[in-house]
Amino acid sequence: MIIRFLIGLLVIVLLLGLSLVMIPVDSLLKRVTDSSGISYSLAEGNLFKGRINDLSYVDTVPINLGDFNYEGSPTITGLKVSFNTDDNSTKGVIKRNLFNGDLHVKDFITEAPYKTNGLGIIEVQINIEQMTIKNGICHQIEGKLSLSNDSYKETVSGNVRCLEGNVYEVKLLDSKNNDMGLMIYRPGFIDLEIETAILKSDVSIFLGNRMGFTIPL
């Protein structure tokens, strides 16, 4: 009787596993994207491996995220998904707890250029060791953000803090831990204040000690 029960259980698990492998990821995503603000042009593969093209997220304004490859695997509490772009400029791991809906982000790295009117292109690099999202809002985060520019004497960086309303803040420091500015992300744009002392050229007589930018996303 026990052996028959175990065999039956094994068959059920195998059937469920095969059904998940066979279900197109496009069918699963359509159930999520309608109310999540997520959109894409094409999804290929199944729950455990595939590709999503032209992924974007609407947070008051659309934010284009790009094309992603992914691999998924089941966990005790839900699902773990590793993802990356073709050039690995963005990659990371997301774990979804199916019991309480929490999202856990680990080993997330991304880098991207942002254009400003005053300093040209600013290179932004984000490295998130771990992050917990509850009910769509950042609950806890451990990670760093770095800024570099051809006009900077050196790269500035700081720890990322999540505030209320999906707002993120980074106090920027130089290699000697001197305060060099503040970066605040709000849905749709970035506010950046930077000390002119970080610039290779002395422009404080024209611009003062700090210069500010708003970068639309």
VMD Tcl script that draws the C-alpha trace (Angstrom):
set ca {
  {0.00 0.00 0.00}
  {2.82 2.43 0.92}
  {4.72 1.60 -2.26}
  {1.58 2.14 -4.35}
  {1.00 5.47 -2.62}
  {4.60 6.60 -3.27}
  {4.39 5.56 -6.91}
  {1.12 7.48 -7.30}
  {2.65 10.55 -5.64}
  {5.68 10.34 -7.92}
  {3.48 10.15 -11.02}
  {1.48 13.21 -9.91}
  {4.67 15.20 -9.28}
  {6.04 14.20 -12.69}
  {2.81 15.18 -14.42}
  {2.74 18.55 -12.67}
  {6.38 19.13 -13.52}
  {5.84 18.25 -17.16}
  {2.78 20.48 -17.37}
  {4.79 23.43 -16.03}
  {7.55 22.74 -18.54}
  {5.04 22.60 -21.39}
  {3.04 25.72 -20.46}
  {4.30 28.68 -22.58}
  {5.60 31.52 -20.44}
  {3.53 33.91 -22.57}
  {0.34 32.36 -21.16}
  {1.59 32.80 -17.59}
  {2.78 36.38 -18.10}
  {-0.52 37.52 -19.59}
  {-2.21 36.74 -16.27}
  {0.27 38.97 -14.45}
  {0.89 41.88 -16.79}
  {-2.70 43.12 -16.97}
  {-2.58 44.63 -13.47}
  {1.16 44.91 -12.74}
  {2.26 47.64 -15.13}
  {4.61 45.23 -16.90}
  {4.58 44.93 -20.68}
  {6.65 43.14 -23.34}
  {6.60 42.48 -27.08}
  {7.46 38.77 -27.19}
  {7.93 35.98 -24.62}
  {9.47 32.67 -25.66}
  {9.97 29.48 -23.66}
  {8.36 28.04 -20.54}
  {8.45 28.60 -16.81}
  {11.98 27.21 -16.48}
  {13.83 28.71 -19.44}
  {13.20 31.31 -22.10}
  {13.50 34.90 -23.26}
  {11.42 38.07 -22.90}
  {11.86 40.88 -25.43}
  {11.22 44.62 -24.98}
  {10.36 44.32 -21.31}
  {9.14 47.57 -19.76}
  {7.58 48.75 -16.52}
  {5.15 51.63 -16.15}
  {5.75 53.62 -12.94}
  {3.83 56.81 -13.82}
  {5.94 56.78 -17.02}
  {7.22 53.79 -19.05}
  {10.71 52.53 -18.18}
  {12.28 50.39 -20.89}
  {14.26 47.52 -19.38}
  {15.40 45.67 -22.52}
  {15.59 42.02 -23.58}
  {16.19 39.30 -20.99}
  {17.12 35.62 -20.91}
  {15.98 33.71 -17.84}
  {16.13 30.33 -16.10}
  {13.68 29.32 -13.38}
  {13.72 26.63 -10.72}
  {11.24 25.70 -7.96}
  {11.98 26.37 -4.28}
  {10.29 25.22 -1.08}
  {8.27 28.45 -0.89}
  {7.89 29.33 -4.56}
  {10.10 30.03 -7.56}
  {13.61 31.32 -8.19}
  {14.45 33.02 -11.51}
  {17.94 33.98 -12.71}
  {17.99 36.55 -15.50}
  {20.46 38.46 -17.67}
  {20.71 40.62 -20.76}
  {22.74 39.42 -23.75}
  {25.73 41.57 -22.78}
  {25.33 40.84 -19.03}
  {25.08 44.56 -18.30}
  {22.04 43.66 -16.21}
  {21.66 40.40 -14.30}
  {20.38 39.05 -11.02}
  {18.18 36.58 -9.18}
  {14.56 36.98 -8.07}
  {12.81 34.67 -5.60}
  {9.03 34.78 -5.34}
  {7.33 33.53 -2.19}
  {4.00 32.10 -3.34}
  {2.61 32.01 0.20}
  {2.90 35.72 1.07}
  {3.72 37.23 -2.35}
  {7.07 38.71 -1.24}
  {9.83 39.23 -3.80}
  {13.49 38.78 -2.85}
  {16.15 40.18 -5.18}
  {19.76 39.01 -4.89}
  {23.04 39.70 -6.69}
  {21.45 42.30 -8.96}
  {23.85 44.31 -11.13}
  {23.02 46.87 -13.77}
  {24.82 49.71 -15.51}
  {23.47 52.34 -17.87}
  {24.35 55.78 -19.26}
  {22.15 58.81 -18.53}
  {22.34 62.08 -20.43}
  {22.46 65.42 -18.61}
  {22.42 68.95 -20.02}
  {25.40 70.10 -17.98}
  {27.83 67.18 -17.76}
  {27.00 65.05 -20.78}
  {26.76 61.30 -20.14}
  {26.83 60.02 -16.56}
  {27.49 56.31 -16.12}
  {25.38 54.74 -13.37}
  {26.18 51.34 -11.87}
  {23.95 49.64 -9.28}
  {24.92 46.57 -7.27}
  {22.16 45.21 -5.01}
  {23.26 42.40 -2.69}
  {19.73 41.76 -1.47}
  {16.35 43.47 -1.50}
  {12.89 42.57 -0.20}
  {9.73 43.86 -1.87}
  {6.40 43.52 -0.06}
  {3.12 44.50 -1.71}
  {5.05 46.15 -4.52}
  {7.03 48.41 -2.15}
  {10.68 48.18 -1.12}
  {10.85 46.91 2.46}
  {14.60 46.43 2.86}
  {17.64 46.91 0.65}
  {21.41 46.40 0.82}
  {23.35 47.74 -2.12}
  {25.50 50.45 -3.64}
  {25.21 52.92 -6.48}
  {28.21 54.45 -8.28}
  {28.42 57.45 -10.62}
  {31.24 58.23 -13.02}
  {31.72 60.93 -15.64}
  {34.58 62.17 -17.83}
  {34.47 65.46 -15.91}
  {34.77 63.80 -12.47}
  {38.11 63.47 -10.71}
  {36.98 60.07 -9.43}
  {33.93 57.83 -9.14}
  {31.49 58.65 -6.33}
  {29.30 56.05 -4.66}
  {26.97 55.41 -1.75}
  {24.55 53.00 -0.12}
  {21.03 52.81 -1.52}
  {18.14 53.54 0.88}
  {14.47 52.94 0.08}
  {11.98 55.49 1.38}
  {8.19 55.70 1.30}
  {6.38 55.88 -2.02}
  {8.96 53.88 -4.02}
  {11.54 56.63 -3.55}
  {15.23 55.70 -3.35}
  {18.05 57.85 -1.95}
  {21.84 57.64 -2.22}
  {24.26 59.88 -0.33}
  {27.30 60.10 -2.64}
  {30.82 59.94 -1.17}
  {34.31 60.08 -2.65}
  {37.16 57.69 -1.80}
  {37.91 59.69 1.38}
  {34.25 59.53 2.50}
  {33.70 63.22 1.80}
  {30.11 64.21 1.04}
  {29.94 64.77 -2.73}
  {26.24 64.89 -3.43}
  {22.81 63.34 -3.23}
  {20.87 61.27 -5.73}
  {17.12 60.67 -5.36}
  {15.03 58.45 -7.59}
  {11.33 59.19 -7.80}
  {8.94 57.42 -10.19}
  {9.75 58.80 -13.63}
  {12.90 60.82 -12.94}
  {16.15 61.20 -10.98}
  {17.19 64.27 -9.00}
  {20.98 64.64 -8.74}
  {22.97 67.19 -6.76}
  {26.75 67.02 -7.05}
  {29.56 69.04 -5.42}
  {31.49 71.04 -8.02}
  {34.67 70.09 -6.09}
  {34.46 66.64 -7.73}
  {34.96 68.19 -11.17}
  {38.39 68.31 -12.81}
  {37.88 71.98 -13.71}
  {37.28 74.61 -11.05}
  {33.85 75.98 -11.95}
  {32.69 76.93 -8.45}
  {33.07 80.63 -9.27}
  {30.43 80.19 -11.99}
  {28.19 77.44 -10.59}
  {28.67 77.65 -6.83}
  {29.52 74.70 -4.60}
  {26.74 72.44 -5.91}
  {25.07 71.83 -9.23}
  {21.76 70.07 -9.73}
  {20.14 68.03 -12.49}
  {16.83 66.34 -13.15}
  {17.17 63.27 -15.38}
  {13.92 62.01 -16.94}
  {13.67 58.25 -17.38}
}
mol new
graphics top color blue
foreach p $ca { graphics top sphere $p radius 0.5 }
foreach p [lrange $ca 0 end-1] q [lrange $ca 1 end] { graphics top cylinder $p $q radius 0.2 }
display resetview
